Amino acid sequence: MPHGIFSKLKTAAVATLLGAGVATAPIAAQPATPELRVLTHSAFVVPKPLLKQFEKENGVKLRIVKAGDAGEMLNKLILTKANPIADVVFGIDNALAPKALAADVLDSTGAAAAGREPLADLPAPLVPVDYGYVTLNVDKAWFAKKGLAPPASLEDLTQSAYAKLLVVQNPATSSPGYAFLLSTIATLGEDKAFEFWGKLRANGVKVSKGWTEAYYTDFSRNGGKYPIVVSYASSPAAELFYSKTKLSEPPTASLSLAGAVFRQVEGVAVVKGGKQRAAADKFVDFMRSGPVQAGLQTEMWMFPAEAGVAKSDAFRFAPEPAAFSAPADADIAAKGADWLARWTKVVLK
């Protein structure tokens, strides 16, 4: 019997039974898949197959909530403390950790990864995932065309030859911007650091909201007007990796100037008051797993925090700086808010 005719006859029979008042069994509703809310900064990228594998193995649906730069992300987490917008958070770094701990928005984790010895550390309950170096990056072609040598010191940035060449991120909303500010304070001392920032303002420094705006809009390599940008030591390697033309070396370079290098360590943590606690613990483990530690390198361009994970070959163009500087954690916790207020007054007002 042709399938179309069989279907019509079956439909007619069902209609007849219903019309005769014959009861049919109700269809049981399928339980909804639990949702794990993951709050991240805008640069978060983990290979999609790994995310799908996590969902399958743990019986959850991931909802990745990107909330701008890490500073913005943490602010949103704090503002929604009474009714958390996430169950787990990734991207709070060592510069922002004191603020997160003071706000009491993170919870201890039972994840197995928390007991491992990482290559870079963070205060509990944050679990280290990756680390990198905030540095100044320059557009090599721009400087070659102008016949100008890149700056060799922080002081050079205040000279007329480098007027209106530098773009930085606002440290109140940007983690690399805050890291750069902290590095200058650690090297120069508080008063001299803000004197330096005053000179930068007079010399035409541009302030952008976050890293994405500074790098992809204002940096001359991407069509902007500023050939010096606060970015990462790994950025030149990323430029080469993603280049549409075959290059033998990166078109940009990172400058490991004294006072302009900060080692940034990013972590993952369970959000206090969040839901899906067991799945949140599993996500902490997931971010420290070998496949994720390998995959994040050429996605987020950070070094893996897990010991024993091989570095990507692309990182041959991203040597780790020999030195970096940062204030003590206790000083960041005690003075960080005052430093931000002082920076805003000196640079923006």
N, C-alpha and C positions, 0 to 999 in steps of 0.2 A: 504494500500500500504506500503510495507517495507520502512523504513526510508532511507536506502541507495539508493534505486531506486528513491525516491522522491527528494533526494538531487541532484542526477545526472540530473534529468529532469529540476529542477529549475536552475541549473548552465547553462545548455544548452540554456534555454529560455533567461536568462540574456545575454549570449554571442550573441544570435541572435539579441536582441534589440540593443546592443552596435554596432554590425556590421551594423545595419540599420541606425545608426546615431541618435538613440533616446537618448536625453540628460538625465543624472541622476543628482539629487540634490547633491551638495557637502556636505560632512560630516563636521559639525561644530567642530572646534578644542576646546578641553576642556581647560579651563584656568588652568595654573600651580598653585599648592598650594604654597602660600608664605612661604619663608624659614626664620626662626628666628635663627640667629647665636649666640650661647652661648659659650663664652670663659671661660674656667675653668682651674684649676690646675689638675694634674694627679690623685689626690685622690678623685675627685668629683664622687659621686655615689648617685643617687636618684632612688628608686624603679621604674623599667620600666613601670609597670601599671599606675603609677602616671604621668609619662612623656607622655604616650599614651593618657591618659585622658586630659592632658593639650592641646595636639595637637588637639584632637577632639573638645574640647570646644571652642578653639580659632581659629580653621581653619588654622593652620600653621603646617609646618614640622620643627621639631627641628634639628639643626645640632650642636651637642656638639663637640667643638674643645678643646681638652686637650693639654695644652702647657707646660708640665713639672711642676716643682715646682712653687709656687706662685710668687717667685721672677723672674723667667724666664718668666712666663706668663705676668707679668706687664711690663717687659722690651719689650716684643714683642708688647704689646698694645701701648706702647709709640713710638716705632720705626715705627709703621704703622699708626700713628695718622693722617697723611694726607689722607690715604685711609683705614679707619678702617676695621679690619678683623673680627669684631663682632658687634652685636647690643646690647648685654647685657653681663656683666662680673660677674662671681662669684669667690670669693676666695681672694680678696684683704683684708688684715687684718689691725689691728691697727698699726702694725709696718711699713707696706708698705703704709698706707693711706697718710702720708705726701708727699711721693714721687709721688703718683698718683694725688693728688690735685695740687701739684706744676707743674706737666706736663699738667694739664688741659685736661685730657682725659675722664672725667666723666661728665654726664649731670644730671640736676635735674630731679626728677621723679614725676609723678602725681599718683603714686600707693597709694592705700589706706593704705597699710602697713607702709608707711613712717610716718604716724601720731601716731602710737602706741608707748607705753612705753615698750621698751625691757628690758630684764634682764642684758644685756651688751650693751654698747653704741659704736657708731662709728661716726666720723664727716660726716655731709651731704656732698654730696648726697648719700654716702654709706648707705645702710639699713642693720642693723645687722641680721644675719641668725642663726649663732651658735657661741659657744665659747668653748675653752678648755684650758688646761694648758700644756705648753711646760716644760718638766722636764727631768731629767736623769732617764733612765731605766736600770736595771741590770738583768743579767741572774742568777737566784738564784742557779741553779744546778752547774754552773761553780764555783761560789764562795764557795759553800759547798764542792765541790770536792777539791778545793785548800786550804781549811781551812782558807780563808781570809775573813775578814769582809768587806762588801761594804763600800765605802767612806762615811764619816760622815760630810764632809765639802768640800768646793771648794779647800781649801789648800791641803787636802788629795790627790787630783788628781795630784798634782805636786810632790808627794813623790815617791821614787823609788819603793815602794811596788805596785804602780799602774801604773808603766811604761808600755807603749804600750797596755793599756787596754781600752782606750777611743776612740770612733769614734764620730765626730761631722759633721755637714753639713756646706758647704761653705755659709756664710751669704750673699754673693753677689748674689747667685742664689737660696737660700733656705729660706723660711719664718721661719721654726723652727730654722734653723741655725742663722738667724738674731735675732730672739727672744731671743735665748740663749745668744748671744753677748750683746744685750741690757740689759738683766737681770744682767749680770756681771758688766756692766758699772754703772748701777743704784745702785748696792750694794757696789761696791768697790771704785767707783770714776774712772774717765777716766784714769788717769796715772797708778793707781794700777791695774786696770783691764787689761791694755795692758801688764803690767809687769807679771801678772798672765798668760796671753796668751803666753807670751814668755817662761814661765816655762813649760807650757803645750807642746809647740813645742819641747823643750829640753827633755821632758819626753815621747816623741814618740806618740803624739796625731795623729790620722788618720783623714784626711779631705775628705769627700765624697761630690759629687755634690749636692745631694738632700736627702730627707728623705727616699725615696724608696731604693736607693742604700745603704744608711747607715744601714737601718733596715733589709732589706731582703738579703743583700749580705755580709755586714761586721759584723753585730751583731752575736755573737756566738750562740745565740738561733736558728738562721737560717743557721748555718753552717760556719759562719765567724770566725774571730780571736779575736774579740773585745767584751768583756762581759759587757761593759758600753756604752750606746748609748743615744744621745739626741733624745727624742721621746715625748710621751704625758702621762699625768696622767691616761688616759683611756686605754692606750695600754695593761696593764695587763688584764683588763676586756675583751678586744678583743681577747687576746691570749686564754683565757679560753673559750670564746664563740665559737671560731673556732677550738678548739682542736679536733683532731680525736680520742683521747682517753678520757675516763671519768676521769675528774680531780675534786678535791674538792676545789682547790685553784689555782690561776694563777702561771705559771712557771716563771714569771718575776715580778719585783716590781718596782714601781716608787719611786724616792727619792726626797722628798720635802726639798732639802738643801737650806739654805739661799743664795740668789744670783743665784740660778739655777732654778727658777720658774718664768715663764712669762705667764700672762693670754692673750691668743690669741683670738681675736674676728674677725670672718670672715663676710664679707658682700657681697651684690649683688648691682649692679648699672647699670644704662643705660649708654651706650657708646656714647660719643659726636660724632656726625656725622654719627652714625649708621643708619640702615634702620629699618623698621617695628617698629616704635616708640610705637604704641598702644600695640602691642604684647609684646614688651620689658617691658612696664609698668605692663602688666598682669603677666609676668614671675617674676617680683619683688614680687608681691602679692603672687604668687604661692609658692615661696621659704619660705614665712612666714606663709603659710597655715598649719593648724593642721596636716593633713596627712603627709606632707613633714617634718614638725618639729619632728614628731614621727618617721618617717622612716629613717631620716638621722642619728639617734643616733646609730643604729647598722649597718650602712653602712659606714659613715665617722667617727664615734666614737667621736662626739662632742656633747656638751650639747646644748639643744634647747634655742635660744634667746627669743622665744615668751613666755611671762608669762602665766602660767596656763596649759602648756603642761606637761603631766606627764613624768617623766624619766623612761626609760626602766629598767626592773628588772636587766638586765645585768650590769647596772651601780652601783650595790651594791659593786662591786669590783673596783670602780673608784671614791673614795671619793675626793671631791674638796679640794685642798690644802688650809690651813688656811691663808697663806700669799703668796704674789707674788710681784715682783718688776719690775719697768720699768722707764726709764727716762721720763721727761715731753714731751708732744707732740711737744711743741715748740723747745725743744732741739733735738728731733729726726729729725724734719724738717730742722733745721739749721745745725746740725752737722753730720747727718746720713751718708752722702757721704764721709766725712772726716774720720769717724770711720771705714767705710768699707775699705778705702784706707790704713788706718793705720793698720788694722787687716791683710790685705793682705801682707803688708810689714813685719809685725812681724811674721806671721805664715807661709806664703808660700814662701817668697823670702829670 
